[in-house]
Structure formats: C-alpha cells, structure tokens
Amino acid sequence: MEMPVVNRCEATSCAYNRDGRCHATAITVGDVSHAHCDTFFTAPTPGGDQETVGRVGACKISDCRHNVSLECQAPGIDIGYARDEADCLTYAPA
C-alpha cells in the first residue's frame, strides 16, 4: 500500500507548510472524533524536507469511508480550515 499524498494544505502557519504544500514525511489525521491534522504545529523554523511531499501515515477516524484498519485509502487528501483547526477536508462519513 502506498500512503496517500497530501495534495494541498491551507494551514500556512504550520511548520511543515511551504507554499501551500505539506513537507512532513507522514502526517497523522484525527483523534477519535475529529478529523484534524494531528501533525500540525507552529514553530519559528520550517520543518520537513523541502523535496518531500507530505503523505498520510495514519488516520484515527474509523468512521471515514476512506479508512480501512486506521489507514487512509483515499488517493490523496486536502488539509484546510474547519472549526478553526487544520482538518482533513477529504473526510467523508461512512
């Protein structure tokens, strides 16, 4: 299985975001009840590798139709703001 790519990320204040692209090797989405980007955080210096395209390493949202055994099966995801947090906008209830 190949990890889904983060197609775009609107969380421009995240340390892993440069020019609307995620550069974390792998992100984690969610907690048990909310599909937020659990990897999001701010820092004074940029994180990740500029050459790396972020991917979804794990998803804790078991009620998403893209989730199989806590692994995202979507071809790619978008991260954006909902509830004033960086959320997985690809989340779709099963």
Backbone as numpy.savetxt, mean C-alpha at the origin, in Angstrom:
# Nx Ny Nz CAx CAy CAz Cx Cy Cz
3.87 -16.77 -6.84 3.03 -15.59 -6.84 3.91 -14.36 -6.84
3.58 -13.40 -7.68 4.28 -12.13 -7.70 3.49 -11.13 -6.87
4.19 -10.36 -6.07 3.52 -9.37 -5.23 2.95 -8.25 -6.11
1.71 -7.82 -5.83 1.10 -6.73 -6.60 1.89 -5.43 -6.46
1.95 -4.69 -7.52 2.66 -3.42 -7.53 1.76 -2.30 -6.98
2.37 -1.31 -6.36 1.66 -0.10 -5.95 1.71 0.82 -7.18
0.59 0.91 -7.89 0.55 1.69 -9.14 0.78 3.16 -8.90
0.14 3.68 -7.88 0.30 5.10 -7.55 0.05 5.28 -6.06
0.64 6.35 -5.54 0.45 6.67 -4.13 0.30 8.17 -3.98
-0.84 8.58 -3.45 -1.13 10.00 -3.24 -0.64 10.49 -1.88
-0.06 9.62 -1.07 0.42 9.99 0.26 1.81 10.62 0.13
1.84 11.83 -0.39 3.11 12.48 -0.71 3.96 12.81 0.51
3.38 12.81 1.70 4.17 13.08 2.90 4.83 11.82 3.46
4.59 10.67 2.85 5.19 9.42 3.30 6.68 9.40 2.92
7.50 8.88 3.79 8.94 8.81 3.54 9.28 7.97 2.30
8.43 7.02 1.95 8.70 6.15 0.80 8.17 6.71 -0.52
7.47 7.85 -0.48 6.85 8.41 -1.67 7.76 9.46 -2.30
8.02 9.27 -3.59 8.70 10.30 -4.37 7.96 10.42 -5.70
7.50 11.62 -5.96 6.79 11.90 -7.22 5.57 11.02 -7.43
4.85 10.72 -6.34 3.61 9.94 -6.44 3.82 8.46 -6.62
5.04 8.00 -6.43 5.36 6.58 -6.57 5.91 6.06 -5.24
5.54 4.83 -4.92 6.02 4.18 -3.70 7.35 3.49 -3.99
8.31 3.68 -3.09 9.62 3.07 -3.25 9.99 2.15 -2.10
8.98 1.71 -1.32 9.22 0.69 -0.30 9.30 -0.66 -1.00
10.16 -1.52 -0.55 10.26 -2.84 -1.17 8.93 -3.57 -1.09
8.29 -3.52 0.09 6.98 -4.15 0.27 6.22 -3.41 1.36
4.95 -3.16 1.10 4.10 -2.51 2.11 3.16 -3.54 2.71
2.62 -3.18 3.86 1.55 -3.97 4.48 0.30 -3.11 4.46
-0.80 -3.71 4.07 -2.08 -3.00 4.05 -2.93 -3.48 5.21
-3.45 -2.50 5.95 -4.52 -2.75 6.89 -4.19 -3.23 8.27
-5.26 -3.20 9.02 -5.36 -3.91 10.28 -6.63 -4.73 10.13
-7.19 -5.20 11.14 -8.35 -6.09 10.96 -9.57 -5.40 10.37
-9.69 -4.10 10.54 -10.93 -3.46 10.13 -10.78 -2.29 9.17
-9.58 -1.90 8.81 -9.40 -0.70 8.00 -8.26 -0.92 7.00
-8.51 -0.63 5.73 -7.54 -0.89 4.66 -6.55 0.26 4.50
-5.89 0.66 5.56 -4.90 1.73 5.45 -3.52 1.15 5.10
-2.64 2.02 4.62 -1.27 1.61 4.35 -0.54 1.60 5.68
-0.28 0.43 6.19 0.34 0.26 7.50 1.83 0.62 7.46
2.39 0.79 6.28 3.80 1.14 6.12 4.01 2.65 6.10
2.94 3.41 5.91 3.03 4.87 5.84 3.65 5.45 7.10
4.62 6.34 6.92 5.13 7.16 8.01 5.91 8.32 7.42
6.05 9.37 8.21 6.80 10.53 7.76 8.18 10.51 8.40
9.14 11.05 7.68 10.52 11.12 8.17 11.21 12.28 7.47
12.23 12.84 8.08 12.92 13.97 7.45 13.76 13.57 6.23
14.08 12.30 6.09 14.84 11.84 4.92 14.01 10.82 4.14
14.21 10.75 2.81 13.45 9.79 2.03 13.85 8.36 2.34
12.87 7.46 2.25 13.13 6.05 2.49 13.04 5.25 1.21
13.42 4.00 1.30 13.33 3.10 0.16 14.42 3.35 -0.85
14.34 2.61 -1.92 15.30 2.68 -3.01 14.62 3.34 -4.21
15.20 4.39 -4.72 14.60 5.15 -5.83 14.30 4.25 -7.03
15.05 3.18 -7.22 14.86 2.27 -8.35 13.79 1.21 -8.08
13.37 1.07 -6.83 12.39 0.06 -6.45 10.97 0.57 -6.64
10.13 -0.26 -7.22 8.70 0.04 -7.32 8.03 -0.71 -6.18
7.28 0.03 -5.34 6.63 -0.59 -4.18 5.69 -1.71 -4.57
5.61 -2.68 -3.69 4.72 -3.83 -3.89 3.99 -4.12 -2.59
2.93 -4.91 -2.67 2.16 -5.28 -1.49 2.72 -6.60 -0.96
3.30 -6.54 0.23 3.86 -7.75 0.83 2.84 -8.53 1.62
1.90 -7.83 2.26 0.88 -8.50 3.07 -0.36 -7.62 3.14
-1.50 -8.28 3.31 -2.76 -7.56 3.50 -3.53 -8.21 4.63
-3.86 -7.41 5.63 -4.56 -7.93 6.81 -6.07 -7.78 6.71
-6.58 -7.36 5.56 -8.01 -7.14 5.38 -8.64 -8.38 4.75
-9.04 -9.32 5.57 -9.53 -10.61 5.07 -10.86 -10.52 4.32
-11.62 -9.43 4.50 -12.91 -9.34 3.81 -12.81 -8.66 2.44
-11.61 -8.42 1.94 -11.44 -7.83 0.60 -11.49 -8.95 -0.44
-12.15 -8.69 -1.55 -12.27 -9.72 -2.59 -10.93 -10.07 -3.23
-9.93 -9.21 -3.09 -8.60 -9.47 -3.65 -7.71 -10.27 -2.68
-8.19 -10.51 -1.47 -7.39 -11.14 -0.43 -7.60 -12.65 -0.41
-6.50 -13.39 -0.54 -6.52 -14.85 -0.42 -5.44 -15.22 0.59
-5.85 -15.76 1.71 -4.92 -16.16 2.77 -4.01 -15.00 3.20
-4.61 -13.81 3.30 -3.94 -12.59 3.74 -2.85 -12.12 2.76
-2.99 -12.53 1.51 -2.11 -12.08 0.42 -2.98 -11.40 -0.62
-2.54 -10.24 -1.09 -3.29 -9.51 -2.11 -3.10 -10.17 -3.47
-4.22 -10.40 -4.16 -4.21 -11.01 -5.48 -4.58 -10.02 -6.59
-4.75 -8.74 -6.23 -5.04 -7.73 -7.25 -3.79 -7.56 -8.13
-3.96 -7.20 -9.40 -2.78 -7.00 -10.24 -1.94 -5.81 -9.78
-2.57 -4.86 -9.14 -1.89 -3.68 -8.61 -2.87 -2.91 -7.75
-2.35 -2.02 -6.92 -3.22 -1.23 -6.04 -2.88 0.25 -6.15
-3.81 1.07 -5.69 -3.61 2.51 -5.57 -3.75 2.88 -4.11
-2.88 3.75 -3.65 -2.96 4.28 -2.29 -3.37 5.74 -2.39
-4.35 6.13 -1.60 -4.83 7.51 -1.59 -5.47 7.82 -0.25
-6.01 9.00 -0.14 -6.56 9.41 1.15 -8.05 9.12 1.27
-8.41 8.49 2.36 -9.79 8.26 2.79 -9.72 8.30 4.31
-10.72 8.84 4.94 -10.71 8.96 6.41 -9.46 9.69 6.90
-8.92 10.59 6.10 -7.70 11.34 6.44 -6.50 10.45 6.70
-6.47 9.28 6.11 -5.35 8.36 6.23 -4.98 7.85 4.85
-3.76 7.38 4.71 -3.35 6.74 3.46 -3.97 5.35 3.42
-4.90 5.15 2.52 -5.66 3.90 2.43 -5.46 3.22 1.09
-5.71 1.93 1.07 -5.72 1.16 -0.16 -7.05 1.46 -0.86
-6.98 2.17 -1.97 -8.20 2.53 -2.71 -8.71 1.38 -3.58
-7.94 0.31 -3.66 -8.33 -0.87 -4.42 -9.17 -1.82 -3.58
-9.21 -1.60 -2.28 -10.01 -2.43 -1.38 -11.44 -2.55 -1.91
-11.94 -3.77 -1.95 -13.32 -4.03 -2.40 -13.88 -5.13 -1.52
-14.95 -4.82 -0.76 -15.53 -5.84 0.12 -15.96 -7.08 -0.66
-15.72 -8.23 -0.05 -16.08 -9.50 -0.71 -17.58 -9.69 -0.70
